[in-house]
Amino acid sequence: MIPAVPVEFASGTVSELGESPRWDAARGVLWWVDITGSVLHGLSPDGSTTSRTLERHAGAVNLADDGRLLLATTSGLELLDPATGASTFVTPIEAGSPERRMNDAGVDPAGRVWAGTMRWDAGEPPHDGVLYRIDGDGPPVPVLTGLGCPNGLAWPTPSMLAYIDSLTGRIALWSVDPTTGELLQETGSIDVSAFDGIPDGLTLDADGTLWAAFWNGGAVRRFALDGTLITTIELPTPLVTSVAFGGESLATLYITTATSDAADADPAAGRLYRCEPGVRGTLPHRWPVVAH
């Protein structure tokens, strides 16, 4: 029997919809966003949490190579200086569609951004979410359409994308041209429909295995690329949203969660958690700033 991995609160901050944890090794800070609350949080090395209200809802935060943060917002991609709050617009993505928002986004090994958009009420048809690829500050290129809820992204190798459309109940594995970023073909998938909840955020560890958060499933699960379930981490609240490794040795797994509504009485909901699962993670890729 695999022993349980204990989890603990990492921050006293409560998010309505906590998402997109990212480890900033240069600062020793764990960033994450509250999508519906429109807030950027940062867990500092001394254990304190800072919070900054954002002008627009952000679905994800990533790192730029000049120290700024790359936000995927309802207007597109924006660079934010976390010290001053100064924001610089990079490229628009569905900026004129108030019924839609950005969800998860990630940077691939070549520095390209992959970002998904969806309706605010994504659980209801029509399912017209889009996964875009953005190279530098170029225009967004749609690579997948007709998505229900575009979500977790990870690159086990430069030529493989692991990708979650939450409403499909699986983690799709795609071959990618590492030079151009072209999505070639789906080469396999990990069926997770038998587990409680639906797959949400995704991260990769140093062993090349995937960790997926399960919304309404109260858990994070680790899978080998052949679909074998390796580890389950139980959370004390059901709406588990995303995961990321961090800490000085990348041995801490951080987990974001959400509340069910503004009046949620669950004291465990919406909190940032951490645990030590016994493996190390990988650093997130950084976006190469292009004259912004």
Number of C-alpha atoms within 10 A of each C-alpha: 3 7 8 11 14 12 18 15 14 18 17 13 17 18 26 22 25 33 31 28 28 24 26 20 15 7 10 16 20 21 24 29 30 27 25 16 16 20 21 24 21 24 20 15 13 8 12 12 17 12 15 13 14 19 11 18 23 31 28 28 26 25 24 20 14 11 18 20 21 29 29 31 26 25 23 21 27 21 23 21 14 14 8 7 13 10 17 13 15 21 17 18 23 17 15 10 11 11 11 19 27 31 27 27 28 29 25 23 19 16 19 20 26 22 29 30 30 25 21 15 14 19 13 9 9 12 17 17 23 21 26 20 25 20 19 17 18 12 14 21 15 14 15 15 15 13 22 23 27 29 29 29 27 25 21 20 14 16 18 20 21 24 22 28 23 22 18 16 18 20 29 18 21 18 19 19 12 15 9 10 22 13 17 13 11 14 11 15 17 19 14 20 14 9 13 14 20 24 31 31 30 27 26 25 21 15 12 16 18 23 28 28 28 26 23 19 19 19 24 24 19 21 20 15 17 10 17 12 15 13 17 18 18 17 21 15 20 23 26 36 31 30 28 28 31 25 18 11 11 19 19 20 24 24 30 29 31 28 23 16 10 8 7 13 10 12 11 18 25 27 24 27 22 20 18 16 17 9 13 19 21 18 17 22 18 23 25 18 18 11 7 9
